[in-house]
Amino acid sequence: MFYTRIPCPATIDHHPDYLNKASRYFPLIGWIVGSVSFVTYYFSAFVFSNEIAVVLSMIAGILVTGAFHEDGFADVCDGFGGGWTKEKILLIMKDSAIGAFGAIGLVLLFLLKFQSLIQLISNIQIVGVGIGILSRSFGIEILLLFVAAHALSRLAAVSIVFTHEYSREDATSKSKPIAQNYTWKEIIGAFFFGLIPLLVLSYFQWQLFLAVIPVFVTRYFLARYFQKWIGGYTGDCLGATQQVCEVIFYLSIIAIWKFI
């Protein structure tokens, strides 16, 4: 299945146009990844500490996607950290080897994601999110948190495709087929799948929907940065946007619970 390591039946045909049409479902993939991460956390938490359960949930998410987006984030760190021209940046990002910028970026990203999840889950366990908790009945809030984070961050990433041009001229690029024209139906579909989980989560505490603002502000500045340096986006840029916006979502929820 595109965007994941989930296998598809051999009987399913493949065509580059399918990748373009599948992009509207990018946020829906977040439902799957978020659910897998939650299930892993939930059952691990019965046996291990919160810290270990969170790490295992992160590993599960990475296994489902094959580190697809993390790889893009590392490539963007290397490319924009070590390149000073469009050609050099694109060349570095195409290199499969990871450099110092990518390694440092991934370490910091994982640390921030881990600490954010620990704080969020701890807050839910203590105070709940509007519906109270008894034993492990807080699971629904954590499920919605995981799914909303993965869906909204993927919406932020794929929305760049709707507003910006693809940067590479290499016709053999794996991301080239998704960089085509989109209909309003496809755009609305992406926003529907991207926002529904957060809307449901906001039912318990409406202020949580405000997390949309910092996520899309981050998306705006990332897209603007990519446009300035390489004249658009690449698949790696989309992966990096997803990862950064996911962390921004977690941090935003923490800030909302603290100040609102």
KANOR-V693983 format. One record per residue. N is the residue number from 1. RES is the residue in one small letter. PHI is phi in whole degrees, 0 to 359 (NA if undefined). PSI is psi in whole degrees, -180 to 180 (NA if undefined). D_FIRST is the distance of its C-alpha to the first C-alpha in Angstrom with 2 decimals. Layout:
{{N/RES/PHI/PSI/D_FIRST} {N/RES/PHI/PSI/D_FIRST}}
This chain:
{{1/m/NA/129/0.00} {2/f/302/141/3.80} {3/y/79/-2/6.40} {4/t/220/175/5.56} {5/r/263/8/6.44} {6/i/291/122/5.26} {7/p/288/146/5.72} {8/c/256/152/5.61} {9/p/302/144/9.34} {10/a/297/-20/11.30} {11/t/284/-15/12.96} {12/i/283/126/10.36} {13/d/284/160/11.87} {14/h/232/140/10.78} {15/h/209/141/13.06} {16/p/306/-32/13.57} {17/d/296/-27/14.62} {18/y/296/-34/11.29} {19/l/296/-38/10.36} {20/n/294/-46/13.64} {21/k/291/-28/13.24} {22/a/287/-17/9.93} {23/s/297/-28/11.98} {24/r/297/-22/13.96} {25/y/265/6/11.25} {26/f/306/-48/11.05} {27/p/296/-31/13.69} {28/l/295/-33/12.08} {29/i/300/-33/9.36} {30/g/299/-32/12.73} {31/w/298/-42/13.79} {32/i/292/-50/11.28} {33/v/297/-44/12.12} {34/g/297/-39/15.70} {35/s/293/-42/16.04} {36/v/297/-43/14.98} {37/s/297/-42/17.40} {38/f/295/-47/20.03} {39/v/301/-42/19.97} {40/t/298/-46/20.38} {41/y/298/-48/23.19} {42/y/302/-49/24.85} {43/f/283/-30/25.38} {44/s/293/-33/26.16} {45/a/293/-19/28.79} {46/f/287/-23/30.72} {47/v/251/-41/31.33} {48/f/246/178/31.25} {49/s/288/166/32.45} {50/n/304/-41/30.57} {51/e/299/-48/30.17} {52/i/294/-41/28.53} {53/a/298/-40/26.29} {54/v/294/-44/25.10} {55/v/300/-44/24.44} {56/l/296/-36/22.43} {57/s/293/-38/20.36} {58/m/294/-41/19.74} {59/i/297/-42/18.78} {60/a/299/-43/16.28} {61/g/298/-40/14.59} {62/i/293/-40/14.67} {63/l/295/-38/13.28} {64/v/295/-41/10.16} {65/t/267/-9/9.58} {66/g/68/30/11.39} {67/a/56/31/14.17} {68/f/302/-48/12.41} {69/h/277/-34/14.83} {70/e/297/-38/17.68} {71/d/297/-42/17.74} {72/g/296/-40/18.12} {73/f/299/-45/20.83} {74/a/297/-41/22.65} {75/d/296/-39/22.62} {76/v/294/-42/24.04} {77/c/300/-45/26.68} {78/d/293/-47/27.69} {79/g/295/-52/27.69} {80/f/281/-21/29.60} {81/g/281/-32/31.66} {82/g/249/-8/32.88} {83/g/252/148/32.85} {84/w/238/-4/35.50} {85/t/229/162/34.57} {86/k/302/-46/31.49} {87/e/298/-43/31.42} {88/k/291/-42/31.83} {89/i/299/-47/29.21} {90/l/295/-36/26.56} {91/l/294/-44/27.75} {92/i/295/-42/27.52} {93/m/294/-28/24.02} {94/k/283/-19/22.88} {95/d/290/128/24.51} {96/s/286/-18/22.20} {97/a/284/144/25.10} {98/i/267/140/25.55} {99/g/254/-172/28.94} {100/a/297/-43/31.27} {101/f/297/-42/30.06} {102/g/294/-43/26.43} {103/a/296/-46/27.54} {104/i/297/-43/29.92} {105/g/300/-44/27.48} {106/l/295/-42/24.88} {107/v/300/-48/27.71} {108/l/294/-39/29.05} {109/l/299/-49/25.70} {110/f/294/-39/24.99} {111/l/297/-45/28.61} {112/l/293/-40/28.60} {113/k/295/-44/25.40} {114/f/298/-50/26.84} {115/q/295/-37/30.25} {116/s/295/-45/29.01} {117/l/295/-40/27.03} {118/i/300/-46/30.06} {119/q/293/-41/32.39} {120/l/297/-48/30.31} {121/i/294/-38/29.90} {122/s/297/-41/33.57} {123/n/296/-41/34.62} {124/i/296/-41/32.75} {125/q/295/-31/34.37} {126/i/276/-48/37.76} {127/v/243/-14/37.92} {128/g/71/-176/34.88} {129/v/230/64/33.65} {130/g/89/-13/36.11} {131/i/241/5/35.65} {132/g/75/164/37.24} {133/i/222/142/36.12} {134/l/227/119/37.40} {135/s/56/-117/36.19} {136/r/253/27/32.36} {137/s/288/-5/32.09} {138/f/287/-1/30.93} {139/g/302/-35/27.40} {140/i/296/-38/26.53} {141/e/294/-42/27.49} {142/i/292/-40/25.45} {143/l/302/-49/22.34} {144/l/297/-36/22.88} {145/l/297/-48/23.61} {146/f/298/-49/20.37} {147/v/294/-43/18.23} {148/a/298/-41/20.49} {149/a/298/-46/20.36} {150/h/288/-37/16.60} {151/a/288/-47/16.39} {152/l/294/-41/19.56} {153/s/294/-34/18.91} {154/r/287/-33/15.66} {155/l/297/-44/17.81} {156/a/301/-41/20.44} {157/a/292/-50/18.25} {158/v/290/-23/16.81} {159/s/295/-23/20.37} {160/i/296/-34/21.61} {161/v/297/-32/19.82} {162/f/286/-23/21.92} {163/t/242/-13/25.15} {164/h/230/165/25.17} {165/e/268/151/24.94} {166/y/287/136/22.67} {167/s/275/-38/24.91} {168/r/284/146/24.10} {169/e/259/0/25.65} {170/d/285/113/23.71} {171/a/292/-17/22.00} {172/t/272/-1/19.85} {173/s/300/140/18.18} {174/k/293/-24/14.38} {175/s/267/-8/14.81} {176/k/303/-43/17.38} {177/p/299/-25/15.48} {178/i/276/-11/14.76} {179/a/270/57/18.48} {180/q/242/-180/19.82} {181/n/289/148/21.95} {182/y/237/147/20.79} {183/t/270/163/22.53} {184/w/298/-32/23.97} {185/k/298/-42/21.84} {186/e/290/-39/18.62} {187/i/294/-45/20.44} {188/i/297/-39/21.79} {189/g/299/-42/18.45} {190/a/296/-44/17.14} {191/f/292/-34/20.43} {192/f/299/-52/20.38} {193/f/292/-29/17.18} {194/g/282/-30/18.38} {195/l/259/-23/21.90} {196/i/305/-48/21.90} {197/p/300/-40/21.39} {198/l/290/-36/24.18} {199/l/298/-41/26.34} {200/v/294/-43/26.19} {201/l/298/-38/27.04} {202/s/289/-16/29.82} {203/y/299/-34/31.32} {204/f/279/-29/32.70} {205/q/205/102/33.95} {206/w/300/-27/33.81} {207/q/297/-22/34.43} {208/l/296/-24/30.96} {209/f/294/-19/29.66} {210/l/297/-16/31.69} {211/a/298/-19/28.97} {212/v/301/-37/27.38} {213/i/297/-58/30.30} {214/p/297/-31/30.00} {215/v/297/-46/26.22} {216/f/279/-23/26.70} {217/v/295/-43/29.88} {218/t/298/-44/27.98} {219/r/302/-42/25.36} {220/y/299/-48/28.37} {221/f/289/-35/30.08} {222/l/296/-47/27.07} {223/a/298/-39/26.40} {224/r/295/-40/30.14} {225/y/295/-45/30.27} {226/f/298/-42/27.54} {227/q/297/-41/29.37} {228/k/296/-41/32.65} {229/w/267/-36/31.70} {230/i/234/7/29.18} {231/g/74/22/29.58} {232/g/158/-138/26.15} {233/y/221/165/22.80} {234/t/230/176/20.22} {235/g/300/-36/16.65} {236/d/297/-38/18.49} {237/c/296/-38/20.56} {238/l/294/-42/17.74} {239/g/298/-42/16.50} {240/a/295/-41/20.16} {241/t/299/-43/20.74} {242/q/300/-47/18.07} {243/q/295/-46/19.64} {244/v/294/-44/23.16} {245/c/292/-31/22.75} {246/e/297/-46/21.33} {247/v/293/-41/24.50} {248/i/300/-37/26.66} {249/f/299/-47/25.50} {250/y/300/-46/26.61} {251/l/296/-36/29.85} {252/s/294/-42/30.49} {253/i/297/-41/30.31} {254/i/300/-45/32.69} {255/a/295/-40/35.04} {256/i/297/-45/35.01} {257/w/295/-28/35.95} {258/k/278/-39/38.64} {259/f/247/-14/40.31} {260/i/244/NA/39.60}}
